[in-house]
Amino acid sequence: MKPDEHHEGSGPFRRIVGSLSGLLATIIAIGRTRLELLTVEVREEVQRTAELLAWGFVGLLAAGAGILYVALAIIFSFWNTHRILATVLVAVGFFALAAIAGILARARLRDQSQFLQATLAELARDEEELRGRSP
């Protein structure tokens, strides 16, 4: 028997190489699927963030203009009698509104779903499945 004979044909070495290449192909396919899922999640998160920023900017601009006009109307209506008191009360109202907005924004950030949650769940499932198959 020649030394190279065990590398040819359908011997055990050939079957091991075939199994390893199949395993490698499966791992690459799993990795590709997870990478595709990752890109979809990143794209969705970027789109959601851009939309949130755009609508937030429009809302802040409109609310700011409205609040400014209301504040000016209050101050001008008390101009001859209590202009300092009206100005201080309007300023306190602005600070209170800013504090409430900060508290609500902080709560919203805490309640936000975990970034890449589906990808991480799939990777955890893959890990469990691979650990379950190993001897």
Secondary structure, DSSP 8 states (H G I E B T S, - for coil): --TTGGGSTTSHHHHHHHHHHHHHHHHHHHHHHHHHHHHHHHHHHHHHHHHHHHHHHHHHHHHHHHHHHHHHHHHHHTTTT-HHHHHHHHHHHHHHHHHHHHHHHHHHHHHS--TTHHHHHHHHHHHHHHHHH--
